[in-house]
Amino acid sequence: MPVIMRRTMLRSAFGMCAALGMTPLLTSPSLAQGTSASSPAAGEAAAAIVPEFQVDPFWPKPLPNNWIIGAVAGVAVDKRDHIWIVHRPGTIAPRQLMAERNPPETSCCVRAPAVLVFDKQGNLLRHWGGPGPGYEWPEVEHGIYVDANDFVWLAGSGAKDHQLLKFTLDGSFVMQIGRSGQSKGNADTANLNRPADVEVDTEAREVYVADGYGNRRVIVFNSETGAYKRHWGAYGQPPVDGGPEAYGGTAAYTPGQPPSRQFASPVHCVRLTKDRQVYVCDRTNDRYQVFRPDGTFVAEYFIAPQTRLNGSVADLVPSRDPSQDFLFSVDNSNGVARVIRRRDGEVLSTFGRPGRYAGQFHVPHNIAQDSEGSLYITEVDNGQRVQRFIRHTPS
């Protein structure tokens, strides 16, 4: 299966990028491999021009108020092209928070609010987050989504995070689905179990939840009332509690052998496309599956299927072109981002590599795209940042 190799830097800018620590797009068959379990992958290059990306090392601008952020566990772009992140203030090392002490021991730093909003120029526009009356803030922040009606959805992956929260743009509480610590497992239609992320179909008034770190399912609620609608597991089958979770992390997948019939932990993303398909990241199983909105299974695709650790499919987002020809995905374990041809799951290129310089990754976690095609990629663990990658049209 051929893999198209490309570079993310324009040749004329390569020297400058190297000086700034920007990384070229690195592609290798072991990291770029993509295979379909439902149909053979195409062997020819896509007719559409494969997107290329270059890191913007100056985005975002420095935060005010001596603020510092922790692991960035979610990113979203709203209809105004404002970039929303949710980070984990509890992950910041004490040595970085000396200015919080009384009296302050150093001039910097203090924890930034959990939710931060930037414009495309990197200016901070809005901030809020944390516990408040009427709702249960998650123990471990995980996932953010801003729907077309300007509501902000937040998930959490802590042990007792069995709830989903809905806010206005300014952080006013609207609704909570589920209760902290109340999950009864995959058959429970009232509570979640450590949900990872959400996406909203505003026309259908439905919120899809990747549920999650405790459960192994996609679950759908009415986005206005919170009423349960439906749920499903891998291959559209009912999810089950217990049993083997995955081959990933314990034994690498062997081509030709039956893959896991259940989603692993976690079910890490859910994305909707214009042609009414639902994409689900089965991270530890090194795959994503595609469904119709009613849960009917359509296809599955494996990415770097020998990956262990946390697996290879942390998040993905469809491109903004009318036919959404591409998917852009991030890989926790291998420390790369990928450009995937959507129609057949073929990996066309990768960019980034493990590291701490601009354009490199330490545990990339989530990805979002603005209207101009730029990508925003977050990092957890002690990566603790969000980076912007500007889309270029190859000449």
Secondary structure as GFF3:
##gff-version 3
##sequence-region A 1 395
A	DSSP	three_ten_helix	11	13	.	.	.	ID=ss1
A	DSSP	alpha_helix	14	19	.	.	.	ID=ss2
A	DSSP	alpha_helix	29	32	.	.	.	ID=ss3
A	DSSP	beta_strand	34	36	.	.	.	ID=ss4
A	DSSP	beta_strand	52	56	.	.	.	ID=ss5
A	DSSP	beta_strand	67	68	.	.	.	ID=ss6
A	DSSP	beta_strand	71	77	.	.	.	ID=ss7
A	DSSP	beta_strand	83	88	.	.	.	ID=ss8
A	DSSP	three_ten_helix	89	91	.	.	.	ID=ss9
A	DSSP	three_ten_helix	94	96	.	.	.	ID=ss10
A	DSSP	three_ten_helix	98	100	.	.	.	ID=ss11
A	DSSP	beta_strand	110	111	.	.	.	ID=ss12
A	DSSP	beta_strand	115	118	.	.	.	ID=ss13
A	DSSP	beta_strand	124	128	.	.	.	ID=ss14
A	DSSP	beta_strand	141	146	.	.	.	ID=ss15
A	DSSP	beta_strand	151	156	.	.	.	ID=ss16
A	DSSP	beta_strand	164	168	.	.	.	ID=ss17
A	DSSP	beta_strand	173	177	.	.	.	ID=ss18
A	DSSP	beta_strand	197	201	.	.	.	ID=ss19
A	DSSP	beta_strand	206	211	.	.	.	ID=ss20
A	DSSP	beta_strand	217	222	.	.	.	ID=ss21
A	DSSP	beta_strand	228	232	.	.	.	ID=ss22
A	DSSP	three_ten_helix	234	236	.	.	.	ID=ss23
A	DSSP	beta_strand	267	272	.	.	.	ID=ss24
A	DSSP	beta_strand	278	282	.	.	.	ID=ss25
A	DSSP	three_ten_helix	283	285	.	.	.	ID=ss26
A	DSSP	beta_strand	287	291	.	.	.	ID=ss27
A	DSSP	beta_strand	297	303	.	.	.	ID=ss28
A	DSSP	beta_strand	315	318	.	.	.	ID=ss29
A	DSSP	beta_strand	326	331	.	.	.	ID=ss30
A	DSSP	beta_strand	336	341	.	.	.	ID=ss31
A	DSSP	beta_strand	347	351	.	.	.	ID=ss32
A	DSSP	beta_strand	364	369	.	.	.	ID=ss33
A	DSSP	beta_strand	375	379	.	.	.	ID=ss34
A	DSSP	beta_strand	385	392	.	.	.	ID=ss35
###
